[in-house]
Amino acid sequence: MRCVIARYPFELTKNGVLASMKDVTPEPVTGESVTIGRRRYPVKQVGQVITRQDRRDFTSGEVVRAMTRLGFTCHEHPGTAPADVPTPLQAASALLGGTASSQEA
């Protein structure tokens, strides 16, 4: 599949990405990530490996679009949660029979 990352065209395949990431140890995920095989990698790390470019040269969105088109599962920032999911403080308070507002901390 042809895709453009940081204004440069790349011919990427799912098997090519799998082979490129095979022996790469995942860095800690702090932002958007992509699952490749059984591992979850930061998208910037994946972009750097598959394009051999500096991470400052491309956006995470470019890599997410390319990985999604290849069939990989991409994940949003780990800190984002749906609005209806209680925070840990709210869940603990509910278990103890109280109510915790999001302003308590």
The 8 nearest C-alpha neighbors of each residue, nearest first, counted from 0:
[[1, 11, 10, 12, 2, 69, 9, 68],
 [0, 2, 10, 9, 11, 8, 3, 12],
 [3, 1, 9, 8, 0, 65, 10, 4],
 [2, 4, 8, 7, 6, 9, 5, 1],
 [3, 5, 6, 7, 61, 57, 8, 2],
 [4, 6, 57, 7, 56, 3, 58, 61],
 [5, 7, 4, 3, 8, 57, 56, 2],
 [8, 6, 3, 4, 5, 9, 2, 50],
 [7, 9, 3, 2, 4, 1, 6, 10],
 [10, 8, 2, 1, 11, 3, 7, 4],
 [11, 9, 1, 0, 2, 12, 8, 3],
 [12, 10, 0, 9, 1, 15, 13, 16],
 [13, 11, 15, 14, 0, 16, 69, 10],
 [12, 14, 16, 15, 69, 17, 11, 70],
 [13, 15, 17, 12, 16, 18, 19, 11],
 [16, 14, 12, 18, 13, 17, 19, 11],
 [15, 17, 19, 13, 18, 14, 20, 12],
 [16, 18, 14, 20, 15, 19, 21, 13],
 [17, 19, 15, 21, 16, 20, 14, 22],
 [20, 18, 16, 17, 21, 15, 49, 48],
 [19, 21, 23, 17, 18, 22, 16, 48],
 [22, 20, 18, 19, 23, 17, 16, 36],
 [23, 21, 20, 24, 19, 18, 25, 17],
 [24, 22, 20, 21, 25, 19, 48, 26],
 [23, 25, 26, 22, 20, 40, 21, 38],
 [26, 24, 40, 23, 27, 39, 38, 41],
 [25, 27, 28, 24, 40, 41, 44, 39],
 [28, 26, 29, 25, 41, 40, 39, 30],
 [29, 27, 41, 30, 26, 40, 32, 31],
 [28, 30, 27, 77, 76, 31, 41, 32],
 [31, 29, 76, 28, 77, 32, 41, 75],
 [30, 32, 76, 75, 74, 42, 41, 29],
 [33, 31, 41, 42, 74, 40, 73, 30],
 [32, 34, 73, 40, 39, 72, 42, 74],
 [35, 33, 39, 72, 38, 40, 36, 73],
 [36, 34, 38, 37, 39, 33, 71, 17],
 [35, 37, 38, 34, 17, 39, 21, 71],
 [38, 36, 35, 34, 39, 40, 21, 33],
 [39, 37, 35, 34, 36, 40, 25, 33],
 [38, 40, 34, 33, 35, 32, 25, 37],
 [39, 41, 25, 32, 33, 42, 34, 38],
 [40, 42, 32, 28, 44, 43, 31, 33],
 [43, 41, 32, 45, 44, 59, 33, 31],
 [42, 44, 46, 45, 41, 59, 54, 47],
 [45, 43, 47, 41, 42, 46, 48, 40],
 [46, 44, 42, 48, 43, 47, 49, 41],
 [47, 45, 43, 49, 44, 48, 50, 62],
 [46, 48, 51, 44, 52, 45, 50, 54],
 [49, 47, 45, 51, 46, 50, 44, 19],
 [48, 50, 46, 47, 51, 45, 19, 16],
 [51, 49, 52, 47, 48, 46, 9, 4],
 [52, 50, 47, 48, 49, 53, 46, 54],
 [53, 51, 50, 47, 54, 56, 46, 48],
 [52, 54, 55, 56, 47, 51, 57, 50],
 [55, 53, 56, 47, 43, 57, 52, 46],
 [54, 56, 53, 57, 58, 52, 43, 47],
 [55, 57, 54, 53, 5, 52, 58, 4],
 [58, 56, 5, 55, 54, 4, 59, 61],
 [59, 57, 60, 61, 62, 56, 55, 5],
 [58, 60, 62, 61, 43, 42, 63, 57],
 [61, 59, 63, 58, 62, 64, 57, 42],
 [62, 60, 64, 59, 58, 63, 4, 65],
 [61, 63, 65, 59, 64, 60, 46, 66],
 [62, 64, 60, 66, 65, 61, 67, 59],
 [65, 63, 67, 61, 62, 66, 60, 68],
 [64, 66, 62, 68, 63, 67, 69, 61],
 [67, 65, 69, 63, 71, 68, 64, 62],
 [68, 66, 70, 64, 71, 69, 65, 63],
 [67, 69, 65, 70, 66, 64, 71, 0],
 [70, 68, 66, 67, 13, 71, 65, 12],
 [71, 69, 67, 68, 66, 72, 13, 65],
 [70, 72, 67, 66, 69, 73, 34, 35],
 [73, 71, 34, 33, 67, 70, 74, 66],
 [72, 74, 33, 32, 71, 34, 63, 67],
 [75, 73, 32, 31, 33, 76, 72, 77],
 [76, 74, 31, 77, 32, 30, 73, 79],
 [75, 77, 30, 31, 78, 79, 74, 29],
 [78, 76, 79, 75, 30, 29, 31, 28],
 [79, 77, 76, 80, 30, 29, 75, 31],
 [80, 78, 77, 76, 81, 75, 82, 30],
 [79, 81, 82, 78, 84, 77, 83, 76],
 [80, 82, 83, 84, 79, 85, 78, 86],
 [83, 81, 84, 80, 85, 79, 86, 101],
 [82, 84, 81, 85, 80, 86, 89, 90],
 [85, 83, 82, 81, 86, 80, 90, 87],
 [86, 84, 89, 90, 83, 87, 82, 88],
 [85, 87, 89, 88, 90, 84, 101, 91],
 [88, 86, 90, 89, 91, 85, 92, 84],
 [89, 87, 91, 86, 90, 92, 99, 85],
 [88, 90, 99, 92, 86, 87, 91, 85],
 [91, 89, 87, 93, 92, 88, 85, 86],
 [92, 90, 94, 88, 93, 89, 87, 95],
 [91, 93, 89, 95, 97, 94, 90, 98],
 [92, 94, 96, 90, 95, 91, 97, 98],
 [95, 93, 91, 92, 96, 90, 97, 89],
 [96, 94, 92, 93, 97, 91, 98, 90],
 [95, 97, 93, 94, 92, 98, 91, 99],
 [98, 96, 92, 93, 95, 99, 94, 91],
 [97, 99, 92, 93, 100, 89, 96, 95],
 [100, 98, 89, 92, 101, 97, 103, 88],
 [99, 101, 102, 103, 98, 89, 88, 104],
 [100, 102, 103, 99, 89, 104, 86, 88],
 [101, 103, 100, 104, 99, 88, 89, 86],
 [104, 102, 101, 100, 99, 88, 89, 98],
 [103, 102, 101, 88, 100, 99, 89, 87]]
